[in-house]
């Protein structure tokens, strides 16, 4: 039974693709995290200006999102 090569070893199809010195998975996880961090503050602006949602409703949505995130952190550790 063959196992996957360890870090630094050559894959059977040749060396693995690196992006700025990072493996493909690490690079794209960082890219997704970056875009989430950039877009998060723009969501209330989109809701208010484009969709016309009331500001108190935006506060309620944000409160529910923060509460859910906090509760999941409690249960997940």
FISEVO-943908 format. One record per atom (N, C-alpha, C): residue in three letters; z, x, y. Coordinates in steps of 0.02 Angstrom, whole numbers, plus 50000, padded with zeros to 5 digits. Layout:
BEGIN
<rec><rest>ALA</rest><pz>Z</pz><px>X</px><py>Y</py></rec>
...
END
This chain:
BEGIN
<rec><rest>UNK</rest><pz>50000</pz><px>50042</px><py>49942</py></rec>
<rec><rest>UNK</rest><pz>50000</pz><px>50000</px><py>50000</py></rec>
<rec><rest>UNK</rest><pz>50000</pz><px>50045</px><py>50062</py></rec>
<rec><rest>UNK</rest><pz>49953</pz><px>50032</px><py>50108</py></rec>
<rec><rest>UNK</rest><pz>49948</pz><px>50072</px><py>50169</py></rec>
<rec><rest>UNK</rest><pz>49992</pz><px>50043</px><py>50223</py></rec>
<rec><rest>UNK</rest><pz>50021</pz><px>50086</px><py>50262</py></rec>
<rec><rest>UNK</rest><pz>50061</pz><px>50063</px><py>50319</py></rec>
<rec><rest>UNK</rest><pz>50025</pz><px>50081</px><py>50383</py></rec>
<rec><rest>UNK</rest><pz>50046</pz><px>50049</px><py>50437</py></rec>
<rec><rest>UNK</rest><pz>50018</pz><px>50063</px><py>50503</py></rec>
<rec><rest>UNK</rest><pz>50039</pz><px>50132</px><py>50525</py></rec>
<rec><rest>UNK</rest><pz>49997</pz><px>50167</px><py>50560</py></rec>
<rec><rest>UNK</rest><pz>50015</pz><px>50234</px><py>50584</py></rec>
<rec><rest>UNK</rest><pz>50071</pz><px>50230</px><py>50636</py></rec>
<rec><rest>UNK</rest><pz>50112</pz><px>50281</px><py>50639</py></rec>
<rec><rest>UNK</rest><pz>50166</pz><px>50284</px><py>50687</py></rec>
<rec><rest>UNK</rest><pz>50139</pz><px>50306</px><py>50755</py></rec>
<rec><rest>UNK</rest><pz>50183</pz><px>50304</px><py>50806</py></rec>
<rec><rest>UNK</rest><pz>50162</pz><px>50323</px><py>50873</py></rec>
<rec><rest>UNK</rest><pz>50136</pz><px>50394</px><py>50873</py></rec>
<rec><rest>UNK</rest><pz>50080</pz><px>50404</px><py>50906</py></rec>
<rec><rest>UNK</rest><pz>50051</pz><px>50471</px><py>50911</py></rec>
<rec><rest>UNK</rest><pz>50002</pz><px>50486</px><py>50855</py></rec>
<rec><rest>UNK</rest><pz>50003</pz><px>50448</px><py>50801</py></rec>
<rec><rest>UNK</rest><pz>49957</pz><px>50460</px><py>50746</py></rec>
<rec><rest>UNK</rest><pz>49891</pz><px>50425</px><py>50761</py></rec>
<rec><rest>UNK</rest><pz>49840</pz><px>50446</px><py>50727</py></rec>
<rec><rest>UNK</rest><pz>49774</pz><px>50417</px><py>50737</py></rec>
<rec><rest>UNK</rest><pz>49766</pz><px>50357</px><py>50690</py></rec>
<rec><rest>UNK</rest><pz>49742</pz><px>50302</px><py>50717</py></rec>
<rec><rest>UNK</rest><pz>49729</pz><px>50242</px><py>50679</py></rec>
<rec><rest>UNK</rest><pz>49667</pz><px>50253</px><py>50635</py></rec>
<rec><rest>UNK</rest><pz>49659</pz><px>50215</px><py>50582</py></rec>
<rec><rest>UNK</rest><pz>49603</pz><px>50225</px><py>50536</py></rec>
<rec><rest>UNK</rest><pz>49535</pz><px>50216</px><py>50571</py></rec>
<rec><rest>UNK</rest><pz>49534</pz><px>50177</px><py>50626</py></rec>
<rec><rest>UNK</rest><pz>49472</pz><px>50168</px><py>50663</py></rec>
<rec><rest>UNK</rest><pz>49465</pz><px>50217</px><py>50721</py></rec>
<rec><rest>UNK</rest><pz>49509</pz><px>50266</px><py>50725</py></rec>
<rec><rest>UNK</rest><pz>49508</pz><px>50314</px><py>50780</py></rec>
<rec><rest>UNK</rest><pz>49570</pz><px>50304</px><py>50823</py></rec>
<rec><rest>UNK</rest><pz>49575</pz><px>50341</px><py>50877</py></rec>
<rec><rest>UNK</rest><pz>49634</pz><px>50336</px><py>50920</py></rec>
<rec><rest>UNK</rest><pz>49637</pz><px>50267</px><py>50954</py></rec>
<rec><rest>UNK</rest><pz>49697</pz><px>50242</px><py>50964</py></rec>
<rec><rest>UNK</rest><pz>49705</pz><px>50177</px><py>50995</py></rec>
<rec><rest>UNK</rest><pz>49692</pz><px>50181</px><py>51070</py></rec>
<rec><rest>UNK</rest><pz>49667</pz><px>50127</px><py>51097</py></rec>
<rec><rest>UNK</rest><pz>49651</pz><px>50124</px><py>51168</py></rec>
<rec><rest>UNK</rest><pz>49715</pz><px>50124</px><py>51210</py></rec>
<rec><rest>UNK</rest><pz>49715</pz><px>50166</px><py>51261</py></rec>
<rec><rest>UNK</rest><pz>49772</pz><px>50171</px><py>51307</py></rec>
<rec><rest>UNK</rest><pz>49749</pz><px>50149</px><py>51376</py></rec>
<rec><rest>UNK</rest><pz>49793</pz><px>50114</px><py>51411</py></rec>
<rec><rest>UNK</rest><pz>49780</pz><px>50093</px><py>51480</py></rec>
<rec><rest>UNK</rest><pz>49833</pz><px>50126</px><py>51524</py></rec>
<rec><rest>UNK</rest><pz>49812</pz><px>50174</px><py>51565</py></rec>
<rec><rest>UNK</rest><pz>49857</pz><px>50210</px><py>51609</py></rec>
<rec><rest>UNK</rest><pz>49914</pz><px>50242</px><py>51571</py></rec>
<rec><rest>UNK</rest><pz>49901</pz><px>50264</px><py>51510</py></rec>
<rec><rest>UNK</rest><pz>49952</pz><px>50296</px><py>51469</py></rec>
<rec><rest>UNK</rest><pz>49995</pz><px>50249</px><py>51428</py></rec>
<rec><rest>UNK</rest><pz>49984</pz><px>50184</px><py>51434</py></rec>
<rec><rest>UNK</rest><pz>50023</pz><px>50134</px><py>51397</py></rec>
<rec><rest>UNK</rest><pz>49980</pz><px>50104</px><py>51342</py></rec>
<rec><rest>UNK</rest><pz>50013</pz><px>50080</px><py>51289</py></rec>
<rec><rest>UNK</rest><pz>49976</pz><px>50044</px><py>51237</py></rec>
<rec><rest>UNK</rest><pz>49950</pz><px>49979</px><py>51266</py></rec>
<rec><rest>UNK</rest><pz>49902</pz><px>49950</px><py>51232</py></rec>
<rec><rest>UNK</rest><pz>49871</pz><px>49888</px><py>51256</py></rec>
<rec><rest>UNK</rest><pz>49922</pz><px>49832</px><py>51266</py></rec>
<rec><rest>UNK</rest><pz>49967</pz><px>49823</px><py>51218</py></rec>
<rec><rest>UNK</rest><pz>50017</pz><px>49769</px><py>51222</py></rec>
<rec><rest>UNK</rest><pz>50064</pz><px>49778</px><py>51281</py></rec>
<rec><rest>UNK</rest><pz>50088</pz><px>49839</px><py>51292</py></rec>
<rec><rest>UNK</rest><pz>50134</pz><px>49852</px><py>51347</py></rec>
<rec><rest>UNK</rest><pz>50099</pz><px>49842</px><py>51413</py></rec>
<rec><rest>UNK</rest><pz>50038</pz><px>49866</px><py>51420</py></rec>
<rec><rest>UNK</rest><pz>50001</pz><px>49859</px><py>51482</py></rec>
<rec><rest>UNK</rest><pz>49990</pz><px>49786</px><py>51500</py></rec>
<rec><rest>UNK</rest><pz>49967</pz><px>49745</px><py>51452</py></rec>
<rec><rest>UNK</rest><pz>49953</pz><px>49676</px><py>51468</py></rec>
<rec><rest>UNK</rest><pz>50017</pz><px>49635</px><py>51477</py></rec>
<rec><rest>UNK</rest><pz>50071</pz><px>49652</px><py>51443</py></rec>
<rec><rest>UNK</rest><pz>50135</pz><px>49618</px><py>51456</py></rec>
<rec><rest>UNK</rest><pz>50158</pz><px>49632</px><py>51527</py></rec>
<rec><rest>UNK</rest><pz>50150</pz><px>49693</px><py>51550</py></rec>
<rec><rest>UNK</rest><pz>50167</pz><px>49710</px><py>51619</py></rec>
<rec><rest>UNK</rest><pz>50123</pz><px>49675</px><py>51669</py></rec>
<rec><rest>UNK</rest><pz>50060</pz><px>49668</px><py>51654</py></rec>
<rec><rest>UNK</rest><pz>50013</pz><px>49634</px><py>51698</py></rec>
<rec><rest>UNK</rest><pz>50030</pz><px>49560</px><py>51704</py></rec>
<rec><rest>UNK</rest><pz>50047</pz><px>49528</px><py>51649</py></rec>
<rec><rest>UNK</rest><pz>50067</pz><px>49458</px><py>51650</py></rec>
<rec><rest>UNK</rest><pz>50131</pz><px>49449</px><py>51690</py></rec>
<rec><rest>UNK</rest><pz>50179</pz><px>49495</px><py>51679</py></rec>
<rec><rest>UNK</rest><pz>50242</pz><px>49492</px><py>51716</py></rec>
<rec><rest>UNK</rest><pz>50230</pz><px>49499</px><py>51792</py></rec>
<rec><rest>UNK</rest><pz>50185</pz><px>49545</px><py>51810</py></rec>
<rec><rest>UNK</rest><pz>50169</pz><px>49554</px><py>51881</py></rec>
<rec><rest>UNK</rest><pz>50141</pz><px>49491</px><py>51911</py></rec>
<rec><rest>UNK</rest><pz>50093</pz><px>49459</px><py>51878</py></rec>
<rec><rest>UNK</rest><pz>50062</pz><px>49400</px><py>51907</py></rec>
<rec><rest>UNK</rest><pz>50111</pz><px>49341</px><py>51908</py></rec>
<rec><rest>UNK</rest><pz>50157</pz><px>49337</px><py>51860</py></rec>
<rec><rest>UNK</rest><pz>50208</pz><px>49285</px><py>51862</py></rec>
<rec><rest>UNK</rest><pz>50255</pz><px>49295</px><py>51922</py></rec>
<rec><rest>UNK</rest><pz>50274</pz><px>49358</px><py>51935</py></rec>
<rec><rest>UNK</rest><pz>50317</pz><px>49372</px><py>51991</py></rec>
<rec><rest>UNK</rest><pz>50283</pz><px>49359</px><py>52058</py></rec>
<rec><rest>UNK</rest><pz>50218</pz><px>49371</px><py>52062</py></rec>
<rec><rest>UNK</rest><pz>50181</pz><px>49358</px><py>52123</py></rec>
<rec><rest>UNK</rest><pz>50171</pz><px>49284</px><py>52135</py></rec>
<rec><rest>UNK</rest><pz>50157</pz><px>49246</px><py>52082</py></rec>
<rec><rest>UNK</rest><pz>50140</pz><px>49176</px><py>52091</py></rec>
<rec><rest>UNK</rest><pz>50201</pz><px>49130</px><py>52096</py></rec>
<rec><rest>UNK</rest><pz>50259</pz><px>49152</px><py>52072</py></rec>
<rec><rest>UNK</rest><pz>50318</pz><px>49108</px><py>52071</py></rec>
<rec><rest>UNK</rest><pz>50337</pz><px>49081</px><py>52141</py></rec>
<rec><rest>UNK</rest><pz>50339</pz><px>49123</px><py>52193</py></rec>
<rec><rest>UNK</rest><pz>50356</pz><px>49096</px><py>52259</py></rec>
<rec><rest>UNK</rest><pz>50303</pz><px>49050</px><py>52289</py></rec>
<rec><rest>UNK</rest><pz>50243</pz><px>49051</px><py>52263</py></rec>
<rec><rest>UNK</rest><pz>50189</pz><px>49011</px><py>52291</py></rec>
<rec><rest>UNK</rest><pz>50186</pz><px>48941</px><py>52262</py></rec>
<rec><rest>UNK</rest><pz>50222</pz><px>48929</px><py>52208</py></rec>
<rec><rest>UNK</rest><pz>50221</pz><px>48863</px><py>52176</py></rec>
<rec><rest>UNK</rest><pz>50247</pz><px>48808</px><py>52223</py></rec>
<rec><rest>UNK</rest><pz>50305</pz><px>48817</px><py>52256</py></rec>
<rec><rest>UNK</rest><pz>50327</pz><px>48765</px><py>52302</py></rec>
<rec><rest>UNK</rest><pz>50277</pz><px>48752</px><py>52360</py></rec>
<rec><rest>UNK</rest><pz>50245</pz><px>48804</px><py>52384</py></rec>
<rec><rest>UNK</rest><pz>50195</pz><px>48795</px><py>52436</py></rec>
<rec><rest>UNK</rest><pz>50136</pz><px>48754</px><py>52411</py></rec>
<rec><rest>UNK</rest><pz>50115</pz><px>48768</px><py>52350</py></rec>
<rec><rest>UNK</rest><pz>50060</pz><px>48729</px><py>52320</py></rec>
<rec><rest>UNK</rest><pz>50080</pz><px>48656</px><py>52311</py></rec>
<rec><rest>UNK</rest><pz>50141</pz><px>48645</px><py>52286</py></rec>
<rec><rest>UNK</rest><pz>50164</pz><px>48576</px><py>52276</py></rec>
<rec><rest>UNK</rest><pz>50167</pz><px>48538</px><py>52342</py></rec>
<rec><rest>UNK</rest><pz>50193</pz><px>48570</px><py>52394</py></rec>
<rec><rest>UNK</rest><pz>50201</pz><px>48535</px><py>52458</py></rec>
<rec><rest>UNK</rest><pz>50135</pz><px>48526</px><py>52495</py></rec>
<rec><rest>UNK</rest><pz>50096</pz><px>48579</px><py>52501</py></rec>
<rec><rest>UNK</rest><pz>50036</pz><px>48576</px><py>52543</py></rec>
<rec><rest>UNK</rest><pz>49975</pz><px>48546</px><py>52508</py></rec>
<rec><rest>UNK</rest><pz>49965</pz><px>48561</px><py>52445</py></rec>
<rec><rest>UNK</rest><pz>49905</pz><px>48537</px><py>52410</py></rec>
<rec><rest>UNK</rest><pz>49917</pz><px>48469</px><py>52377</py></rec>
<rec><rest>UNK</rest><pz>49973</pz><px>48463</px><py>52342</py></rec>
<rec><rest>UNK</rest><pz>49986</pz><px>48401</px><py>52306</py></rec>
<rec><rest>UNK</rest><pz>50025</pz><px>48350</px><py>52347</py></rec>
<rec><rest>UNK</rest><pz>50055</pz><px>48372</px><py>52403</py></rec>
<rec><rest>UNK</rest><pz>50091</pz><px>48326</px><py>52446</py></rec>
<rec><rest>UNK</rest><pz>50157</pz><px>48302</px><py>52418</py></rec>
<rec><rest>UNK</rest><pz>50190</pz><px>48343</px><py>52378</py></rec>
<rec><rest>UNK</rest><pz>50254</pz><px>48323</px><py>52348</py></rec>
<rec><rest>UNK</rest><pz>50309</pz><px>48329</px><py>52401</py></rec>
<rec><rest>UNK</rest><pz>50356</pz><px>48282</px><py>52400</py></rec>
<rec><rest>UNK</rest><pz>50412</pz><px>48281</px><py>52446</py></rec>
<rec><rest>UNK</rest><pz>50456</pz><px>48342</px><py>52436</py></rec>
<rec><rest>UNK</rest><pz>50484</pz><px>48370</px><py>52490</py></rec>
<rec><rest>UNK</rest><pz>50524</pz><px>48431</px><py>52486</py></rec>
<rec><rest>UNK</rest><pz>50587</pz><px>48421</px><py>52444</py></rec>
<rec><rest>UNK</rest><pz>50617</pz><px>48363</px><py>52445</py></rec>
<rec><rest>UNK</rest><pz>50676</pz><px>48351</px><py>52404</py></rec>
<rec><rest>UNK</rest><pz>50657</pz><px>48350</px><py>52329</py></rec>
<rec><rest>UNK</rest><pz>50597</pz><px>48326</px><py>52313</py></rec>
<rec><rest>UNK</rest><pz>50574</pz><px>48327</px><py>52244</py></rec>
<rec><rest>UNK</rest><pz>50561</pz><px>48399</px><py>52221</py></rec>
<rec><rest>UNK</rest><pz>50535</pz><px>48441</px><py>52266</py></rec>
<rec><rest>UNK</rest><pz>50524</pz><px>48512</px><py>52250</py></rec>
<rec><rest>UNK</rest><pz>50591</pz><px>48545</px><py>52235</py></rec>
<rec><rest>UNK</rest><pz>50642</pz><px>48529</px><py>52275</py></rec>
<rec><rest>UNK</rest><pz>50710</pz><px>48556</px><py>52263</py></rec>
<rec><rest>UNK</rest><pz>50737</pz><px>48534</px><py>52196</py></rec>
<rec><rest>UNK</rest><pz>50725</pz><px>48471</px><py>52178</py></rec>
<rec><rest>UNK</rest><pz>50748</pz><px>48446</px><py>52112</py></rec>
<rec><rest>UNK</rest><pz>50712</pz><px>48482</px><py>52055</py></rec>
<rec><rest>UNK</rest><pz>50647</pz><px>48491</px><py>52062</py></rec>
<rec><rest>UNK</rest><pz>50608</pz><px>48526</px><py>52010</py></rec>
<rec><rest>UNK</rest><pz>50633</pz><px>48597</px><py>52003</py></rec>
<rec><rest>UNK</rest><pz>50644</pz><px>48631</px><py>52059</py></rec>
<rec><rest>UNK</rest><pz>50668</pz><px>48700</px><py>52057</py></rec>
<rec><rest>UNK</rest><pz>50738</pz><px>48704</px><py>52027</py></rec>
<rec><rest>UNK</rest><pz>50781</pz><px>48656</px><py>52045</py></rec>
<rec><rest>UNK</rest><pz>50849</pz><px>48655</px><py>52016</py></rec>
<rec><rest>UNK</rest><pz>50848</pz><px>48645</px><py>51941</py></rec>
<rec><rest>UNK</rest><pz>50806</pz><px>48601</px><py>51917</py></rec>
<rec><rest>UNK</rest><pz>50800</pz><px>48589</px><py>51845</py></rec>
<rec><rest>UNK</rest><pz>50774</pz><px>48652</px><py>51810</py></rec>
<rec><rest>UNK</rest><pz>50725</pz><px>48686</px><py>51841</py></rec>
<rec><rest>UNK</rest><pz>50698</pz><px>48746</px><py>51811</py></rec>
<rec><rest>UNK</rest><pz>50750</pz><px>48802</px><py>51808</py></rec>
<rec><rest>UNK</rest><pz>50788</pz><px>48811</px><py>51862</py></rec>
<rec><rest>UNK</rest><pz>50840</pz><px>48862</px><py>51862</py></rec>
<rec><rest>UNK</rest><pz>50896</pz><px>48846</px><py>51813</py></rec>
<rec><rest>UNK</rest><pz>50915</pz><px>48782</px><py>51808</py></rec>
<rec><rest>UNK</rest><pz>50968</pz><px>48763</px><py>51760</py></rec>
<rec><rest>UNK</rest><pz>50945</pz><px>48774</px><py>51688</py></rec>
<rec><rest>UNK</rest><pz>50883</pz><px>48757</px><py>51674</py></rec>
<rec><rest>UNK</rest><pz>50857</pz><px>48767</px><py>51607</py></rec>
<rec><rest>UNK</rest><pz>50855</pz><px>48841</px><py>51590</py></rec>
<rec><rest>UNK</rest><pz>50834</pz><px>48883</px><py>51637</py></rec>
<rec><rest>UNK</rest><pz>50831</pz><px>48955</px><py>51625</py></rec>
<rec><rest>UNK</rest><pz>50902</pz><px>48982</px><py>51613</py></rec>
<rec><rest>UNK</rest><pz>50951</pz><px>48959</px><py>51652</py></rec>
<rec><rest>UNK</rest><pz>51019</pz><px>48983</px><py>51643</py></rec>
<rec><rest>UNK</rest><pz>51048</pz><px>48962</px><py>51575</py></rec>
<rec><rest>UNK</rest><pz>51035</pz><px>48900</px><py>51557</py></rec>
<rec><rest>UNK</rest><pz>51061</pz><px>48876</px><py>51492</py></rec>
<rec><rest>UNK</rest><pz>51029</pz><px>48914</px><py>51434</py></rec>
<rec><rest>UNK</rest><pz>50964</pz><px>48928</px><py>51439</py></rec>
<rec><rest>UNK</rest><pz>50932</pz><px>48966</px><py>51386</py></rec>
<rec><rest>UNK</rest><pz>50959</pz><px>49037</px><py>51382</py></rec>
<rec><rest>UNK</rest><pz>50977</pz><px>49067</px><py>51439</py></rec>
<rec><rest>UNK</rest><pz>51007</pz><px>49133</px><py>51439</py></rec>
<rec><rest>UNK</rest><pz>51075</pz><px>49132</px><py>51405</py></rec>
<rec><rest>UNK</rest><pz>51113</pz><px>49079</px><py>51414</py></rec>
<rec><rest>UNK</rest><pz>51178</pz><px>49073</px><py>51382</py></rec>
<rec><rest>UNK</rest><pz>51171</pz><px>49071</px><py>51306</py></rec>
<rec><rest>UNK</rest><pz>51123</pz><px>49031</px><py>51283</py></rec>
<rec><rest>UNK</rest><pz>51115</pz><px>49024</px><py>51210</py></rec>
<rec><rest>UNK</rest><pz>51079</pz><px>49083</px><py>51177</py></rec>
<rec><rest>UNK</rest><pz>51036</pz><px>49117</px><py>51215</py></rec>
<rec><rest>UNK</rest><pz>50999</pz><px>49172</px><py>51185</py></rec>
<rec><rest>UNK</rest><pz>51035</pz><px>49239</px><py>51191</py></rec>
<rec><rest>UNK</rest><pz>51084</pz><px>49242</px><py>51234</py></rec>
<rec><rest>UNK</rest><pz>51123</pz><px>49303</px><py>51240</py></rec>
<rec><rest>UNK</rest><pz>51106</pz><px>49341</px><py>51297</py></rec>
END
